[in-house]
C-alpha cells in the first residue's frame, strides 16, 4: 500500500490543460446556457440521460460534462435518475427494438413541457447502424425530438451548445 502511495505522489498530475480556445468556447457556451436556464426554468435544468442502444461514445462525452474540467453543474445543469423530475431527456444511440418501449415510457413519465435532445449521429438518423431488424433508426422515429446534436461523438462543448439551443427554443 505504501509503495502505491509513493508511486502516486511521484507521478503527480498527468492530465493536460484544455487548449485556450476550447476554454473560451466552454465559458461562452456555459454563460449563455446558465442565463437561458435561469430565464426559462427559474432554477436549474434537470436532465435524464437515456441510452437507447448506443456504442457508449456519446455517454463518455456526456460524463465528461460532469468532470472537474467542464463541470456542468456550475452552469445550472444537473443529471437526475428519474424521468419524473427531469426537464429534458438526453437520448443517445439508435433506438433498438428492445429499448423502444422503455424510451416511450420514459418520455411519457417526463412531465410537460419536456425537451428532447438526440445526441450524436446515431440519435439523429441511426448512424452506422441505420434502420434494420434490430434498430428503429434515429430517436425521432420513436418520440418527438426538439434538437439534434451532430457528431460521432459530439464534444462536451457541442453538447452544451445543443442543450442551449433546446432551452432557448
C-alpha positions as CSV (number, residue, x, y, z in Angstrom):
1,X,0.0,0.0,0.0
2,X,2.8,2.4,0.9
3,X,4.5,1.6,-2.4
4,X,1.4,2.5,-4.3
5,X,1.0,5.8,-2.5
6,X,4.7,6.7,-3.1
7,X,4.2,6.0,-6.8
8,X,1.1,8.2,-6.9
9,X,3.0,11.1,-5.2
10,X,6.0,10.6,-7.5
11,X,3.9,10.6,-10.7
12,X,1.8,13.7,-9.8
13,X,-0.9,15.1,-12.0
14,X,-0.6,13.8,-15.6
15,X,-3.6,15.5,-17.2
16,X,-3.1,18.3,-19.7
17,X,-5.0,21.6,-19.5
18,X,-7.6,22.3,-22.2
19,X,-6.5,24.5,-25.1
20,X,-7.2,28.2,-24.6
21,X,-9.7,28.4,-27.5
22,X,-11.7,25.5,-26.1
23,X,-11.7,27.1,-22.6
24,X,-13.1,30.3,-24.1
25,X,-15.8,28.4,-26.1
26,X,-16.7,26.5,-22.9
27,X,-17.0,29.6,-20.8
28,X,-19.1,31.4,-23.5
29,X,-21.4,28.5,-24.1
30,X,-21.8,27.9,-20.3
31,X,-22.6,31.6,-19.6
32,X,-25.2,31.7,-22.3
33,X,-26.7,28.4,-21.1
34,X,-26.8,29.5,-17.5
35,X,-28.7,32.6,-18.5
36,X,-31.2,30.7,-20.7
37,X,-31.8,28.1,-18.0
38,X,-32.5,30.8,-15.3
39,X,-34.8,32.6,-17.7
40,X,-36.8,29.6,-18.8
41,X,-36.8,27.5,-15.6
42,X,-36.1,30.0,-12.8
43,X,-33.9,27.3,-11.4
44,X,-31.5,24.5,-12.6
45,X,-32.1,22.2,-15.5
46,X,-32.6,18.6,-14.6
47,X,-31.6,16.1,-17.4
48,X,-32.4,12.4,-17.6
49,X,-29.9,10.7,-19.9
50,X,-31.2,7.7,-21.8
51,X,-29.1,5.2,-23.7
52,X,-31.3,3.8,-26.4
53,X,-28.7,1.4,-27.7
54,X,-25.5,3.3,-28.4
55,X,-21.9,2.3,-28.6
56,X,-21.2,4.4,-25.4
57,X,-19.1,7.0,-27.2
58,X,-21.7,9.7,-26.6
59,X,-22.0,8.6,-23.0
60,X,-18.3,9.2,-22.4
61,X,-18.6,12.7,-23.7
62,X,-21.8,13.3,-21.5
63,X,-19.9,12.0,-18.5
64,X,-17.1,14.4,-19.3
65,X,-19.6,17.2,-18.8
66,X,-19.6,16.3,-15.1
67,X,-15.8,16.1,-14.7
68,X,-13.8,18.8,-12.9
69,X,-12.7,20.4,-16.3
70,X,-16.1,21.0,-17.8
71,X,-18.2,20.9,-14.5
72,X,-21.7,21.5,-16.0
73,X,-23.2,21.9,-12.5
74,X,-21.7,25.4,-12.3
75,X,-23.9,26.3,-15.3
76,X,-27.1,25.0,-13.6
77,X,-27.3,21.6,-15.2
78,X,-28.0,18.5,-13.0
79,X,-28.5,14.9,-14.1
80,X,-31.3,13.0,-12.4
81,X,-32.0,9.3,-12.2
82,X,-35.8,9.7,-12.5
83,X,-37.6,11.0,-15.6
84,X,-40.4,12.3,-13.2
85,X,-38.0,15.0,-12.0
86,X,-36.5,15.8,-15.4
87,X,-37.0,18.8,-17.6
88,X,-35.0,17.3,-20.5
89,X,-34.3,13.9,-22.0
90,X,-30.8,13.5,-23.5
91,X,-31.1,10.4,-25.7
92,X,-28.1,8.6,-27.3
93,X,-27.8,5.9,-29.9
94,X,-30.1,4.4,-32.4
95,X,-33.2,3.1,-30.8
96,X,-33.0,-0.6,-30.7
97,X,-36.2,-2.6,-30.8
98,X,-35.6,-3.7,-27.2
99,X,-35.4,-0.1,-26.0
100,X,-38.4,1.3,-27.9
101,X,-41.0,0.6,-25.1
102,X,-38.6,1.8,-22.4
103,X,-37.9,5.0,-24.3
104,X,-41.6,5.7,-24.8
105,X,-42.3,5.1,-21.1
106,X,-39.5,7.4,-20.1
107,X,-40.9,10.1,-22.4
108,X,-44.4,9.6,-21.0
109,X,-43.1,9.8,-17.4
110,X,-41.3,13.1,-18.0
111,X,-43.6,16.0,-17.1
112,X,-44.5,18.5,-19.8
113,X,-43.2,20.9,-21.0
114,X,-40.4,18.4,-21.7
115,X,-37.4,18.9,-24.0
116,X,-35.9,16.0,-26.0
117,X,-32.3,16.2,-27.4
118,X,-31.0,13.4,-29.6
119,X,-27.2,13.1,-29.2
120,X,-24.8,12.0,-32.0
121,X,-25.2,10.8,-35.5
122,X,-26.9,7.6,-34.3
123,X,-29.5,9.6,-32.4
124,X,-30.1,11.7,-35.5
125,X,-30.6,9.1,-38.1
126,X,-29.3,5.8,-36.8
127,X,-25.7,6.5,-37.8
128,X,-23.7,3.5,-38.9
129,X,-26.4,1.2,-37.5
130,X,-29.2,2.7,-39.6
131,X,-32.6,1.0,-39.6
132,X,-32.6,-2.8,-39.5
133,X,-34.2,-5.8,-38.0
134,X,-32.7,-4.8,-34.6
135,X,-32.7,-1.0,-34.9
136,X,-35.5,1.6,-35.5
137,X,-33.0,4.2,-36.5
138,X,-32.9,7.7,-35.0
139,X,-34.7,8.9,-31.9
140,X,-37.1,11.0,-34.0
141,X,-38.7,7.7,-35.3
142,X,-39.9,6.9,-31.8
143,X,-40.5,10.1,-29.9
144,X,-40.6,13.8,-30.9
145,X,-37.2,15.5,-30.8
146,X,-36.6,19.2,-30.3
147,X,-32.9,19.4,-31.1
148,X,-30.3,17.1,-32.7
149,X,-26.6,17.4,-31.8
150,X,-24.5,16.0,-34.6
151,X,-21.1,14.3,-34.2
152,X,-19.7,10.9,-33.6
153,X,-19.3,11.6,-30.7
154,X,-20.0,15.3,-30.2
155,X,-17.6,17.2,-27.9
156,X,-18.7,18.4,-24.5
157,X,-18.8,22.0,-25.8
158,X,-21.1,20.8,-28.7
159,X,-23.3,19.1,-26.1
160,X,-23.6,22.4,-24.1
161,X,-24.4,24.3,-27.3
162,X,-27.1,21.7,-28.2
163,X,-28.6,21.9,-24.8
164,X,-28.6,25.7,-25.0
165,X,-30.4,25.5,-28.4
166,X,-33.1,23.3,-26.9
167,X,-33.5,25.6,-23.8
168,X,-33.8,28.7,-25.9
169,X,-36.4,27.0,-28.0
